[in-house]
C-alpha cells in the first residue's frame, strides 16, 4: 500500500545548497552529514563518501557478522580457485545489495547553478542537461521537461510552471505522492512557493489539460460525412 505522509524529503545544507531524497528516509540524516562544508564540489564528494560508508556498515551488520567473518576474510576467500558454496552465497548477496536510495543535490559553484545525482555507485552532474529528476516518477517528470523544452536559460516563472507540471504528470505512476511543495533556490537562500501561488499553478495546469478537449476546431474533426 501507499499513503501520504509528512516526512520532509529535502534538507537545506549550509544556506544555499539543498539535498532532496528518493528512497529510504531513515538514511537521509546520515547521508547528508557534511559538517560546516560550503563548497559544492566538496559537499557532493562528502555525501558520496557517506553513501559508501553506510553501505559498508549495513553489509557488515547484515551479511559479514551473520557469517562471523570480516571483509578481509571475504576478499581473501575470493582469491581461491574454487570458492565454497557459502562464499558464493555471500558474494551474491554483497554484489546485489543496494541502498535503493538517491539524493538530488542542487547548489552553486560560483555564479553557476549546479544539479547532481548521488548514490552509492557515484555521482553525475546534470547542469548541461538543464534539469534532472529522481525517484519513482523520474521518467514521467523528465519526459515532461523534455516536452516543455525546458532550458536553464528560461525565466523563473516558466521554470516554476515547468517543474510543477513535471511533478503533477509524474503522479500517474503508483508511489508518487499527490502533495506538492515547490522551492526556489538562490545564492541568498531557499524560498517556498506560497499556497496562493500553488493554487494559481494548479489553475493553469487544469486549464492546459482541458484546453484541447474543448477546442472549437475539434468539432470539424468530429464531423461525420
TIRO-2110 file (N, C-alpha, C; in Angstrom, 1 decimal):
// TIRO-2110
0.8, -1.2, 0.0, N, 1, A
0.0, 0.0, 0.0, CA, 1, A
0.9, 1.2, 0.0, C, 1, A
0.2, 2.4, -0.1, N, 2, A
0.9, 3.7, 0.0, CA, 2, A
0.0, 4.7, 0.7, C, 2, A
0.7, 5.7, 1.2, N, 3, A
-0.1, 6.7, 1.9, CA, 3, A
0.7, 8.0, 1.9, C, 3, A
0.0, 9.1, 2.0, N, 4, A
0.6, 10.4, 2.1, CA, 4, A
1.1, 10.6, 3.5, C, 4, A
2.4, 11.1, 3.7, N, 5, A
3.0, 11.3, 5.0, CA, 5, A
3.6, 12.6, 5.1, C, 5, A
4.0, 13.0, 6.2, N, 6, A
4.6, 14.3, 6.5, CA, 6, A
6.1, 14.3, 6.5, C, 6, A
6.7, 13.3, 6.1, N, 7, A
8.2, 13.2, 6.1, CA, 7, A
8.7, 14.2, 5.1, C, 7, A
9.6, 15.1, 5.6, N, 8, A
10.2, 16.1, 4.7, CA, 8, A
11.3, 15.4, 3.9, C, 8, A
11.3, 15.5, 2.6, N, 9, A
12.2, 14.8, 1.7, CA, 9, A
13.2, 15.7, 1.1, C, 9, A
13.4, 16.8, 1.7, N, 10, A
14.5, 17.7, 1.3, CA, 10, A
15.2, 18.3, 2.6, C, 10, A
16.4, 18.7, 2.4, N, 11, A
17.1, 19.3, 3.5, CA, 11, A
18.0, 20.4, 3.0, C, 11, A
17.9, 21.6, 3.7, N, 12, A
18.8, 22.7, 3.3, CA, 12, A
20.1, 22.6, 4.0, C, 12, A
21.2, 22.5, 3.2, N, 13, A
22.5, 22.3, 3.8, CA, 13, A
23.3, 23.7, 3.7, C, 13, A
23.6, 24.2, 4.9, N, 14, A
24.5, 25.4, 4.9, CA, 14, A
24.1, 26.5, 4.0, C, 14, A
22.8, 26.8, 4.1, N, 15, A
22.4, 28.1, 3.4, CA, 15, A
21.8, 27.9, 2.0, C, 15, A
22.7, 27.7, 1.1, N, 16, A
22.2, 27.7, -0.3, CA, 16, A
22.5, 26.4, -1.1, C, 16, A
22.6, 25.3, -0.4, N, 17, A
22.6, 24.0, -1.0, CA, 17, A
21.5, 23.2, -0.5, C, 17, A
20.8, 22.4, -1.4, N, 18, A
19.7, 21.7, -1.0, CA, 18, A
19.9, 20.2, -1.4, C, 18, A
19.6, 19.3, -0.5, N, 19, A
19.6, 17.8, -0.9, CA, 19, A
18.2, 17.3, -0.8, C, 19, A
17.8, 16.6, -1.9, N, 20, A
16.4, 16.0, -2.0, CA, 20, A
16.6, 14.5, -2.1, C, 20, A
15.7, 13.8, -1.4, N, 21, A
15.8, 12.4, -1.2, CA, 21, A
14.8, 11.6, -2.0, C, 21, A
15.3, 10.5, -2.6, N, 22, A
14.4, 9.4, -3.1, CA, 22, A
14.8, 8.1, -2.5, C, 22, A
13.9, 7.4, -1.9, N, 23, A
14.3, 6.2, -1.3, CA, 23, A
14.0, 6.1, 0.2, C, 23, A
14.9, 5.6, 1.0, N, 24, A
14.7, 5.3, 2.4, CA, 24, A
14.9, 6.6, 3.2, C, 24, A
13.8, 7.2, 3.8, N, 25, A
14.0, 8.4, 4.5, CA, 25, A
14.8, 8.3, 5.8, C, 25, A
14.9, 7.0, 6.3, N, 26, A
15.7, 6.8, 7.6, CA, 26, A
17.2, 7.0, 7.4, C, 26, A
17.6, 7.0, 6.1, N, 27, A
19.1, 7.2, 5.8, CA, 27, A
19.4, 8.7, 5.6, C, 27, A
18.4, 9.5, 5.4, N, 28, A
18.6, 10.9, 4.9, CA, 28, A
19.6, 11.6, 5.8, C, 28, A
19.3, 11.6, 7.1, N, 29, A
20.1, 12.4, 8.1, CA, 29, A
21.6, 12.0, 8.0, C, 29, A
21.9, 10.7, 8.0, N, 30, A
23.3, 10.2, 8.0, CA, 30, A
24.0, 10.6, 6.6, C, 30, A
23.2, 10.4, 5.6, N, 31, A
23.8, 10.6, 4.2, CA, 31, A
24.2, 12.1, 4.0, C, 31, A
23.5, 13.0, 4.7, N, 32, A
23.7, 14.4, 4.5, CA, 32, A
24.5, 15.1, 5.6, C, 32, A
25.3, 14.3, 6.3, N, 33, A
26.2, 14.9, 7.3, CA, 33, A
27.4, 15.4, 6.6, C, 33, A
27.6, 16.8, 6.5, N, 34, A
28.7, 17.4, 5.8, CA, 34, A
29.5, 18.4, 6.7, C, 34, A
29.2, 18.4, 8.0, N, 35, A
29.9, 19.4, 8.8, CA, 35, A
29.6, 20.8, 8.4, C, 35, A
30.6, 21.6, 8.4, N, 36, A
30.4, 23.1, 8.0, CA, 36, A
30.8, 23.4, 6.6, C, 36, A
31.0, 22.3, 5.8, N, 37, A
31.4, 22.5, 4.4, CA, 37, A
30.4, 23.3, 3.6, C, 37, A
30.9, 24.3, 2.8, N, 38, A
30.1, 25.1, 2.0, CA, 38, A
30.4, 25.0, 0.5, C, 38, A
31.6, 24.4, 0.2, N, 39, A
32.0, 24.2, -1.2, CA, 39, A
31.2, 23.1, -1.9, C, 39, A
30.5, 23.4, -3.0, N, 40, A
29.6, 22.5, -3.6, CA, 40, A
30.3, 21.2, -4.0, C, 40, A
31.5, 21.3, -4.6, N, 41, A
32.2, 20.1, -5.1, CA, 41, A
32.5, 19.2, -3.9, C, 41, A
32.9, 19.8, -2.8, N, 42, A
33.3, 19.0, -1.6, CA, 42, A
32.1, 18.4, -0.9, C, 42, A
31.0, 19.2, -1.0, N, 43, A
29.7, 18.6, -0.4, CA, 43, A
29.3, 17.4, -1.1, C, 43, A
29.3, 17.4, -2.4, N, 44, A
28.8, 16.2, -3.2, CA, 44, A
29.8, 15.0, -3.0, C, 44, A
31.1, 15.3, -2.9, N, 45, A
32.0, 14.3, -2.6, CA, 45, A
31.8, 13.7, -1.2, C, 45, A
31.5, 14.5, -0.2, N, 46, A
31.3, 14.0, 1.1, CA, 46, A
30.0, 13.2, 1.2, C, 46, A
28.9, 13.6, 0.5, N, 47, A
27.7, 12.8, 0.5, CA, 47, A
27.9, 11.5, -0.1, C, 47, A
28.7, 11.4, -1.2, N, 48, A
29.0, 10.2, -1.8, CA, 48, A
29.8, 9.3, -0.9, C, 48, A
30.8, 9.8, -0.2, N, 49, A
31.5, 9.0, 0.8, CA, 49, A
30.6, 8.5, 1.9, C, 49, A
29.6, 9.3, 2.3, N, 50, A
28.6, 8.8, 3.3, CA, 50, A
27.8, 7.6, 2.8, C, 50, A
27.5, 7.7, 1.5, N, 51, A
26.8, 6.5, 0.9, CA, 51, A
27.6, 5.3, 1.0, C, 51, A
28.9, 5.4, 0.6, N, 52, A
29.8, 4.3, 0.6, CA, 52, A
30.0, 3.7, 2.0, C, 52, A
30.2, 4.6, 3.0, N, 53, A
30.4, 4.1, 4.3, CA, 53, A
29.1, 3.4, 4.9, C, 53, A
27.9, 4.0, 4.5, N, 54, A
26.7, 3.4, 5.0, CA, 54, A
26.5, 2.0, 4.4, C, 54, A
26.8, 1.9, 3.2, N, 55, A
26.6, 0.6, 2.5, CA, 55, A
27.6, -0.5, 3.2, C, 55, A
28.8, -0.1, 3.5, N, 56, A
29.7, -1.0, 4.2, CA, 56, A
29.2, -1.3, 5.5, C, 56, A
28.7, -0.4, 6.2, N, 57, A
28.2, -0.6, 7.6, CA, 57, A
27.0, -1.6, 7.6, C, 57, A
26.1, -1.5, 6.6, N, 58, A
25.0, -2.4, 6.6, CA, 58, A
25.4, -3.8, 6.1, C, 58, A
26.3, -3.9, 5.1, N, 59, A
26.9, -5.1, 4.7, CA, 59, A
27.5, -5.9, 5.9, C, 59, A
28.3, -5.2, 6.7, N, 60, A
29.0, -5.8, 7.8, CA, 60, A
27.9, -6.4, 8.8, C, 60, A
26.9, -5.5, 9.1, N, 61, A
26.0, -5.9, 10.1, CA, 61, A
25.0, -7.1, 9.6, C, 61, A
24.6, -7.0, 8.4, N, 62, A
23.6, -7.9, 7.9, CA, 62, A
24.1, -9.1, 7.1, C, 62, A
25.4, -9.1, 6.7, N, 63, A
26.0, -10.2, 6.0, CA, 63, A
27.2, -10.7, 6.7, C, 63, A
28.3, -9.9, 6.8, N, 64, A
29.5, -10.4, 7.3, CA, 64, A
29.4, -10.9, 8.8, C, 64, A
28.7, -10.1, 9.6, N, 65, A
28.6, -10.5, 11.0, CA, 65, A
27.7, -11.8, 11.2, C, 65, A
26.8, -12.0, 10.3, N, 66, A
25.9, -13.2, 10.3, CA, 66, A
26.8, -14.4, 10.1, C, 66, A
27.8, -14.3, 9.3, N, 67, A
28.6, -15.5, 9.0, CA, 67, A
29.9, -15.5, 9.9, C, 67, A
30.0, -14.5, 10.7, N, 68, A
31.2, -14.4, 11.6, CA, 68, A
32.5, -14.2, 10.9, C, 68, A
32.4, -13.4, 9.9, N, 69, A
33.6, -13.1, 9.1, CA, 69, A
33.7, -11.5, 9.0, C, 69, A
34.9, -11.1, 8.4, N, 70, A
35.0, -9.7, 8.1, CA, 70, A
35.3, -9.5, 6.7, C, 70, A
35.4, -8.3, 6.2, N, 71, A
35.5, -8.0, 4.8, CA, 71, A
36.8, -8.6, 4.2, C, 71, A
37.9, -8.5, 5.1, N, 72, A
39.2, -9.1, 4.6, CA, 72, A
39.1, -10.6, 4.4, C, 72, A
38.5, -11.3, 5.3, N, 73, A
38.3, -12.7, 5.1, CA, 73, A
37.5, -13.0, 3.8, C, 73, A
36.5, -12.2, 3.6, N, 74, A
35.7, -12.4, 2.4, CA, 74, A
36.5, -12.2, 1.1, C, 74, A
37.3, -11.1, 1.1, N, 75, A
38.1, -10.8, -0.1, CA, 75, A
39.2, -11.8, -0.3, C, 75, A
39.8, -12.3, 0.8, N, 76, A
40.8, -13.4, 0.6, CA, 76, A
40.2, -14.6, 0.1, C, 76, A
39.0, -14.9, 0.5, N, 77, A
38.3, -16.2, 0.0, CA, 77, A
38.1, -16.1, -1.5, C, 77, A
37.9, -14.9, -2.0, N, 78, A
37.6, -14.8, -3.4, CA, 78, A
38.8, -15.2, -4.3, C, 78, A
40.0, -15.2, -3.7, N, 79, A
41.2, -15.5, -4.4, CA, 79, A
41.4, -17.0, -4.6, C, 79, A
40.6, -17.8, -3.9, N, 80, A
40.7, -19.2, -4.0, CA, 80, A
40.1, -19.6, -5.4, C, 80, A
40.7, -20.6, -6.0, N, 81, A
40.2, -21.0, -7.4, CA, 81, A
38.8, -21.5, -7.4, C, 81, A
38.4, -22.2, -6.3, N, 82, A
37.0, -22.7, -6.2, CA, 82, A
36.4, -22.2, -4.9, C, 82, A
35.8, -21.1, -4.9, N, 83, A
35.1, -20.6, -3.6, CA, 83, A
34.0, -21.6, -3.2, C, 83, A
33.9, -21.9, -1.9, N, 84, A
32.8, -22.8, -1.5, CA, 84, A
31.5, -22.2, -1.6, C, 84, A
30.4, -23.0, -1.3, N, 85, A
29.0, -22.5, -1.5, CA, 85, A
28.7, -21.3, -0.7, C, 85, A
29.2, -21.3, 0.5, N, 86, A
28.9, -20.2, 1.4, CA, 86, A
29.5, -18.9, 0.9, C, 86, A
30.7, -18.9, 0.4, N, 87, A
31.3, -17.7, -0.2, CA, 87, A
30.5, -17.3, -1.5, C, 87, A
30.0, -18.3, -2.2, N, 88, A
29.2, -17.9, -3.4, CA, 88, A
27.9, -17.2, -3.0, C, 88, A
27.3, -17.6, -1.9, N, 89, A
26.1, -17.0, -1.4, CA, 89, A
26.4, -15.6, -0.9, C, 89, A
27.5, -15.4, -0.2, N, 90, A
27.9, -14.1, 0.4, CA, 90, A
28.2, -13.2, -0.8, C, 90, A
28.9, -13.7, -1.8, N, 91, A
29.3, -12.9, -3.0, CA, 91, A
28.0, -12.4, -3.7, C, 91, A
27.0, -13.3, -3.8, N, 92, A
25.8, -12.9, -4.5, CA, 92, A
25.1, -11.8, -3.7, C, 92, A
25.0, -12.0, -2.4, N, 93, A
24.3, -11.0, -1.5, CA, 93, A
25.0, -9.7, -1.5, C, 93, A
26.3, -9.7, -1.5, N, 94, A
27.1, -8.4, -1.5, CA, 94, A
26.9, -7.7, -2.8, C, 94, A
27.0, -8.5, -3.9, N, 95, A
27.0, -7.8, -5.2, CA, 95, A
25.6, -7.3, -5.6, C, 95, A
24.6, -7.9, -5.0, N, 96, A
23.2, -7.5, -5.3, CA, 96, A
22.7, -6.5, -4.4, C, 96, A
23.3, -6.3, -3.3, N, 97, A
22.8, -5.3, -2.3, CA, 97, A
22.9, -3.9, -2.7, C, 97, A
21.8, -3.1, -2.5, N, 98, A
21.9, -1.7, -2.8, CA, 98, A
21.0, -1.0, -1.7, C, 98, A
21.4, 0.3, -1.5, N, 99, A
20.6, 1.1, -0.6, CA, 99, A
19.3, 1.5, -1.1, C, 99, A
19.1, 1.4, -2.5, N, 100, A
17.9, 1.8, -3.1, CA, 100, A
17.5, 3.3, -2.7, C, 100, A
18.5, 4.1, -2.6, N, 101, A
18.3, 5.5, -2.2, CA, 101, A
19.2, 6.4, -3.0, C, 101, A
18.7, 7.6, -3.4, N, 102, A
19.5, 8.5, -4.1, CA, 102, A
19.2, 9.9, -3.6, C, 102, A
20.1, 10.8, -3.8, N, 103, A
20.0, 12.2, -3.4, CA, 103, A
20.2, 13.1, -4.6, C, 103, A
19.3, 14.0, -4.8, N, 104, A
19.5, 15.1, -5.8, CA, 104, A
20.0, 16.3, -5.1, C, 104, A
21.2, 16.7, -5.5, N, 105, A
21.8, 17.8, -4.8, CA, 105, A
21.8, 19.0, -5.7, C, 105, A
21.4, 20.2, -5.2, N, 106, A
21.4, 21.4, -6.0, CA, 106, A
22.1, 22.5, -5.2, C, 106, A
22.8, 23.4, -5.9, N, 107, A
23.5, 24.4, -5.2, CA, 107, A
24.2, 25.3, -6.3, C, 107, A
25.3, 25.9, -5.8, N, 108, A
26.0, 26.9, -6.7, CA, 108, A
27.5, 26.6, -6.7, C, 108, A
28.1, 26.7, -7.8, N, 109, A
29.6, 26.7, -8.0, CA, 109, A
29.9, 28.1, -8.5, C, 109, A
30.3, 29.0, -7.7, N, 110, A
30.4, 30.4, -8.1, CA, 110, A
29.0, 31.0, -8.4, C, 110, A
28.9, 31.5, -9.6, N, 111, A
27.6, 32.0, -10.1, CA, 111, A
26.7, 31.0, -10.8, C, 111, A
27.3, 29.8, -11.0, N, 112, A
26.6, 28.8, -11.8, CA, 112, A
25.8, 27.8, -10.9, C, 112, A
24.5, 27.7, -11.2, N, 113, A
23.7, 26.7, -10.5, CA, 113, A
24.1, 25.3, -10.9, C, 113, A
24.1, 24.4, -10.0, N, 114, A
24.5, 23.0, -10.2, CA, 114, A
23.4, 22.0, -9.8, C, 114, A
23.4, 20.9, -10.4, N, 115, A
22.4, 19.8, -10.1, CA, 115, A
23.1, 18.5, -10.3, C, 115, A
23.1, 17.6, -9.2, N, 116, A
23.9, 16.4, -9.2, CA, 116, A
23.1, 15.3, -8.6, C, 116, A
23.1, 14.1, -9.2, N, 117, A
22.5, 12.9, -8.6, CA, 117, A
23.6, 12.1, -7.9, C, 117, A
23.4, 11.7, -6.7, N, 118, A
24.4, 10.9, -5.9, CA, 118, A
23.7, 9.7, -5.4, C, 118, A
24.5, 8.5, -5.5, N, 119, A
24.1, 7.3, -4.8, CA, 119, A
25.4, 6.6, -4.4, C, 119, A
25.3, 5.3, -4.0, N, 120, A
26.5, 4.6, -3.6, CA, 120, A
27.4, 4.2, -4.7, C, 120, A
26.9, 4.3, -6.0, N, 121, A
27.8, 4.0, -7.1, CA, 121, A
28.6, 5.2, -7.6, C, 121, A
28.2, 6.4, -7.2, N, 122, A
28.9, 7.5, -7.7, CA, 122, A
28.0, 8.8, -7.8, C, 122, A
28.5, 9.8, -8.5, N, 123, A
27.6, 10.9, -8.7, CA, 123, A
27.8, 11.4, -10.1, C, 123, A
26.7, 12.1, -10.7, N, 124, A
26.7, 12.6, -12.0, CA, 124, A
26.2, 14.0, -12.0, C, 124, A
26.8, 14.9, -12.7, N, 125, A
26.4, 16.3, -12.8, CA, 125, A
25.5, 16.5, -14.0, C, 125, A
24.4, 17.3, -13.9, N, 126, A
23.4, 17.4, -14.9, CA, 126, A
23.2, 18.9, -15.3, C, 126, A
24.1, 19.7, -15.0, N, 127, A
24.0, 21.1, -15.4, CA, 127, A
23.8, 21.3, -16.9, C, 127, A
24.6, 20.6, -17.7, N, 128, A
24.5, 20.7, -19.1, CA, 128, A
23.2, 20.1, -19.7, C, 128, A
22.5, 19.3, -18.9, N, 129, A
21.3, 18.7, -19.4, CA, 129, A
20.1, 19.6, -19.0, C, 129, A
20.4, 20.7, -18.2, N, 130, A
19.4, 21.7, -17.9, CA, 130, A
18.5, 21.3, -16.7, C, 130, A
18.3, 20.0, -16.5, N, 131, A
17.4, 19.5, -15.4, CA, 131, A
17.7, 18.1, -15.1, C, 131, A
17.1, 17.6, -14.0, N, 132, A
17.2, 16.2, -13.7, CA, 132, A
16.1, 15.8, -12.7, C, 132, A
15.7, 14.6, -12.6, N, 133, A
14.7, 14.1, -11.7, CA, 133, A
15.1, 12.7, -11.1, C, 133, A
14.8, 12.4, -9.9, N, 134, A
15.0, 11.1, -9.3, CA, 134, A
13.7, 10.6, -8.7, C, 134, A
13.7, 9.4, -8.3, N, 135, A
12.5, 8.8, -7.6, CA, 135, A
11.6, 8.0, -8.5, C, 135, A
10.5, 7.5, -8.0, N, 136, A
9.7, 6.6, -8.8, CA, 136, A
9.0, 7.2, -10.0, C, 136, A
8.9, 8.5, -10.0, N, 137, A
8.2, 9.2, -11.1, CA, 137, A
9.2, 10.0, -12.0, C, 137, A
10.5, 9.6, -11.9, N, 138, A
11.5, 10.4, -12.6, CA, 138, A
11.4, 10.4, -14.1, C, 138, A
11.0, 9.3, -14.7, N, 139, A
10.8, 9.2, -16.1, CA, 139, A
9.7, 10.1, -16.6, C, 139, A
8.6, 10.1, -16.0, N, 140, A
7.5, 11.0, -16.3, CA, 140, A
7.8, 12.4, -16.2, C, 140, A
8.5, 12.7, -15.1, N, 141, A
8.9, 14.1, -14.8, CA, 141, A
9.9, 14.6, -15.9, C, 141, A
10.9, 13.8, -16.2, N, 142, A
11.9, 14.2, -17.2, CA, 142, A
11.3, 14.3, -18.5, C, 142, A
10.4, 13.4, -18.9, N, 143, A
9.8, 13.5, -20.2, CA, 143, A
9.0, 14.8, -20.3, C, 143, A
8.3, 15.2, -19.3, N, 144, A
7.6, 16.4, -19.3, CA, 144, A
8.5, 17.6, -19.5, C, 144, A
9.6, 17.7, -18.8, N, 145, A
10.6, 18.8, -19.0, CA, 145, A
11.2, 18.8, -20.4, C, 145, A
11.4, 17.6, -21.0, N, 146, A
11.8, 17.5, -22.4, CA, 146, A
10.7, 18.0, -23.3, C, 146, A
9.5, 17.6, -23.1, N, 147, A
8.4, 18.1, -23.9, CA, 147, A
8.2, 19.6, -23.8, C, 147, A
8.5, 20.2, -22.6, N, 148, A
8.4, 21.6, -22.4, CA, 148, A
9.6, 22.4, -23.0, C, 148, A
10.6, 21.6, -23.5, N, 149, A
11.9, 22.1, -24.0, CA, 149, A
12.5, 23.0, -22.9, C, 149, A
12.5, 22.6, -21.7, N, 150, A
13.0, 23.4, -20.6, CA, 150, A
14.5, 23.6, -20.7, C, 150, A
14.9, 24.8, -20.4, N, 151, A
16.3, 25.2, -20.5, CA, 151, A
16.7, 26.0, -19.3, C, 151, A
17.9, 25.9, -18.9, N, 152, A
18.4, 26.7, -17.7, CA, 152, A
18.3, 28.2, -18.0, C, 152, A
18.2, 28.6, -19.2, N, 153, A
18.1, 30.0, -19.6, CA, 153, A
16.6, 30.5, -19.5, C, 153, A
15.7, 29.6, -19.3, N, 154, A
14.3, 30.0, -19.2, CA, 154, A
14.1, 31.0, -18.0, C, 154, A
13.1, 31.8, -18.1, N, 155, A
12.9, 32.7, -17.0, CA, 155, A
12.3, 32.0, -15.8, C, 155, A
12.3, 32.6, -14.6, N, 156, A
11.9, 31.9, -13.4, CA, 156, A
10.5, 31.5, -13.4, C, 156, A
9.5, 32.3, -14.0, N, 157, A
8.1, 31.9, -14.0, CA, 157, A
7.9, 30.7, -14.8, C, 157, A
8.5, 30.6, -16.0, N, 158, A
8.4, 29.4, -16.8, CA, 158, A
9.0, 28.2, -16.1, C, 158, A
10.1, 28.4, -15.5, N, 159, A
10.8, 27.3, -14.8, CA, 159, A
9.9, 26.7, -13.7, C, 159, A
9.3, 27.6, -12.9, N, 160, A
8.4, 27.2, -11.8, CA, 160, A
7.2, 26.4, -12.4, C, 160, A
6.6, 26.8, -13.5, N, 161, A
5.5, 26.1, -14.0, CA, 161, A
5.9, 24.7, -14.6, C, 161, A
7.1, 24.8, -15.3, N, 162, A
7.6, 23.5, -15.9, CA, 162, A
7.8, 22.4, -14.9, C, 162, A
8.4, 22.8, -13.7, N, 163, A
8.7, 21.9, -12.7, CA, 163, A
7.4, 21.4, -12.0, C, 163, A
6.4, 22.3, -11.8, N, 164, A
5.1, 22.0, -11.3, CA, 164, A
4.4, 21.0, -12.2, C, 164, A
4.4, 21.2, -13.5, N, 165, A
3.8, 20.3, -14.4, CA, 165, A
4.5, 19.0, -14.4, C, 165, A
5.8, 19.0, -14.3, N, 166, A
6.5, 17.7, -14.3, CA, 166, A
6.1, 16.9, -13.1, C, 166, A
6.0, 17.5, -11.9, N, 167, A
5.6, 16.8, -10.7, CA, 167, A
4.2, 16.2, -10.9, C, 167, A
3.3, 17.1, -11.4, N, 168, A
1.9, 16.6, -11.5, CA, 168, A
1.7, 15.5, -12.5, C, 168, A
2.5, 15.6, -13.6, N, 169, A
2.4, 14.5, -14.6, CA, 169, A
3.0, 13.2, -14.0, C, 169, A
4.0, 13.3, -13.1, N, 170, A
4.6, 12.1, -12.5, CA, 170, A
3.6, 11.4, -11.6, C, 170, A
2.6, 12.0, -11.2, N, 171, A
1.6, 11.4, -10.3, CA, 171, A
0.8, 10.2, -10.9, C, 171, A
0.9, 10.1, -12.2, N, 172, A
0.2, 8.9, -12.8, CA, 172, A
0.9, 7.6, -12.4, C, 172, A
2.1, 7.7, -11.9, N, 173, A
2.8, 6.5, -11.5, CA, 173, A
2.5, 6.2, -10.0, C, 173, A
2.2, 4.9, -9.8, N, 174, A
1.9, 4.5, -8.4, CA, 174, A
3.2, 4.7, -7.5, C, 174, A
2.9, 5.3, -6.4, N, 175, A
4.0, 5.6, -5.4, CA, 175, A
4.4, 7.0, -5.4, C, 175, A
4.0, 7.8, -6.4, N, 176, A
4.3, 9.2, -6.3, CA, 176, A
3.2, 9.9, -5.6, C, 176, A
3.5, 10.6, -4.5, N, 177, A
2.5, 11.3, -3.7, CA, 177, A
1.8, 12.4, -4.4, C, 177, A
0.6, 12.8, -3.9, N, 178, A
-0.2, 13.8, -4.6, CA, 178, A
0.2, 15.2, -4.0, C, 178, A
0.7, 15.2, -2.8, N, 179, A
1.1, 16.5, -2.2, CA, 179, A
2.3, 17.1, -2.9, C, 179, A
2.3, 18.4, -3.2, N, 180, A
3.4, 19.0, -3.9, CA, 180, A
3.9, 20.3, -3.2, C, 180, A
5.2, 20.4, -3.1, N, 181, A
5.8, 21.5, -2.5, CA, 181, A
6.9, 22.0, -3.4, C, 181, A
6.9, 23.3, -3.7, N, 182, A
7.9, 23.9, -4.6, CA, 182, A
8.8, 24.9, -3.8, C, 182, A
10.1, 24.8, -4.1, N, 183, A
11.0, 25.8, -3.5, CA, 183, A
11.9, 26.4, -4.6, C, 183, A
12.3, 27.7, -4.4, N, 184, A
13.2, 28.3, -5.3, CA, 184, A
14.5, 28.6, -4.6, C, 184, A
15.6, 28.1, -5.1, N, 185, A
16.9, 28.3, -4.5, CA, 185, A
17.7, 29.4, -5.2, C, 185, A
18.2, 30.3, -4.4, N, 186, A
19.0, 31.4, -4.9, CA, 186, A
20.3, 31.4, -4.1, C, 186, A
21.2, 32.2, -4.5, N, 187, A
22.5, 32.3, -3.7, CA, 187, A
22.3, 32.8, -2.3, C, 187, A
21.2, 33.5, -2.1, N, 188, A
20.9, 34.0, -0.8, CA, 188, A
20.1, 33.1, 0.1, C, 188, A
19.5, 32.0, -0.5, N, 189, A
18.8, 31.1, 0.4, CA, 189, A
17.7, 30.4, -0.4, C, 189, A
16.9, 29.6, 0.3, N, 190, A
15.8, 28.8, -0.3, CA, 190, A
14.5, 29.3, 0.1, C, 190, A
13.6, 29.5, -0.8, N, 191, A
12.3, 30.1, -0.5, CA, 191, A
11.1, 29.2, -1.1, C, 191, A
10.1, 28.9, -0.2, N, 192, A
9.0, 28.1, -0.7, CA, 192, A
8.0, 28.9, -1.5, C, 192, A
7.3, 28.3, -2.5, N, 193, A
6.2, 28.9, -3.2, CA, 193, A
5.0, 28.9, -2.3, C, 193, A
4.3, 30.0, -2.1, N, 194, A
3.2, 30.1, -1.2, CA, 194, A
2.0, 29.3, -1.7, C, 194, A
1.1, 29.0, -0.8, N, 195, A
-0.1, 28.3, -1.1, CA, 195, A
-0.9, 29.0, -2.2, C, 195, A
-1.0, 30.3, -2.1, N, 196, A
-1.8, 31.0, -3.1, CA, 196, A
-1.2, 30.9, -4.5, C, 196, A
0.1, 30.9, -4.6, N, 197, A
0.7, 30.8, -5.9, CA, 197, A
0.6, 29.3, -6.4, C, 197, A
0.7, 28.4, -5.5, N, 198, A
0.5, 27.0, -5.8, CA, 198, A
-0.9, 26.8, -6.4, C, 198, A
-1.9, 27.5, -5.9, N, 199, A
-3.3, 27.4, -6.4, CA, 199, A
-3.4, 27.9, -7.8, C, 199, A
-2.6, 29.0, -8.1, N, 200, A
-2.6, 29.6, -9.4, CA, 200, A
-1.9, 28.6, -10.4, C, 200, A
-0.9, 27.9, -10.0, N, 201, A
-0.2, 26.9, -10.8, CA, 201, A
-1.2, 25.8, -11.1, C, 201, A
-2.0, 25.4, -10.1, N, 202, A
-2.9, 24.3, -10.4, CA, 202, A
-4.0, 24.7, -11.3, C, 202, A
-4.5, 26.0, -11.2, N, 203, A
-5.5, 26.5, -12.2, CA, 203, A
-4.9, 26.5, -13.6, C, 203, A
-3.7, 26.9, -13.8, N, 204, A
-3.1, 26.9, -15.1, CA, 204, A
-3.0, 25.5, -15.6, C, 204, A
-2.6, 24.6, -14.8, N, 205, A
-2.4, 23.2, -15.1, CA, 205, A
-3.7, 22.5, -15.6, C, 205, A
-4.8, 22.8, -14.8, N, 206, A
-6.1, 22.3, -15.2, CA, 206, A
-6.6, 22.9, -16.5, C, 206, A
-6.3, 24.1, -16.7, N, 207, A
-6.7, 24.8, -18.0, CA, 207, A
-6.0, 24.2, -19.1, C, 207, A
-4.7, 23.9, -18.9, N, 208, A
-4.0, 23.3, -20.0, CA, 208, A
-4.4, 21.9, -20.3, C, 208, A
-4.8, 21.1, -19.3, N, 209, A
-5.3, 19.8, -19.5, CA, 209, A
-6.6, 19.7, -20.3, C, 209, A
-7.4, 20.7, -20.1, N, 210, A
-8.8, 20.7, -20.7, CA, 210, A
-8.9, 21.6, -22.0, C, 210, A
-7.8, 22.3, -22.3, N, 211, A
-7.9, 23.3, -23.4, CA, 211, A
-8.2, 22.6, -24.7, C, 211, A
-7.4, 21.6, -25.1, N, 212, A
-7.6, 20.9, -26.4, CA, 212, A
-8.9, 20.1, -26.4, C, 212, A
-9.3, 19.6, -25.3, N, 213, A
-10.5, 18.8, -25.2, CA, 213, A
-11.7, 19.6, -25.6, C, 213, A
-11.7, 20.9, -25.4, N, 214, A
-12.8, 21.8, -25.7, CA, 214, A
-12.5, 22.7, -26.8, C, 214, A
-11.5, 22.5, -27.6, N, 215, A
-11.1, 23.4, -28.7, CA, 215, A
-12.2, 23.4, -29.7, C, 215, A
-12.5, 24.5, -30.2, N, 216, A
-13.6, 24.7, -31.2, CA, 216, A
-13.3, 23.9, -32.5, C, 216, A
-12.1, 23.8, -32.9, N, 217, A
-11.7, 23.1, -34.1, CA, 217, A
-12.0, 21.6, -34.1, C, 217, A
-12.1, 21.1, -32.8, N, 218, A
-12.4, 19.7, -32.7, CA, 218, A
-13.7, 19.3, -33.3, C, 218, A
-14.6, 20.3, -33.4, N, 219, A
-15.9, 20.0, -34.0, CA, 219, A
-15.8, 19.6, -35.4, C, 219, A
-14.8, 20.1, -36.1, N, 220, A
-14.6, 19.7, -37.5, CA, 220, A
-14.0, 18.3, -37.6, C, 220, A
-13.1, 18.0, -36.6, N, 221, A
-12.5, 16.7, -36.6, CA, 221, A
-13.6, 15.6, -36.4, C, 221, A
-14.6, 16.0, -35.6, N, 222, A
-15.6, 15.0, -35.3, CA, 222, A
-16.8, 15.0, -36.2, C, 222, A
-16.8, 15.8, -37.3, N, 223, A
-17.9, 15.8, -38.2, CA, 223, A
-18.0, 14.5, -39.0, C, 223, A
-19.2, 13.9, -39.2, N, 224, A
-19.4, 12.7, -40.0, CA, 224, A
-20.0, 13.1, -41.3, C, 224, A
-19.3, 12.6, -42.4, N, 225, A
-19.8, 13.0, -43.7, CA, 225, A
-20.4, 11.8, -44.4, C, 225, A
END
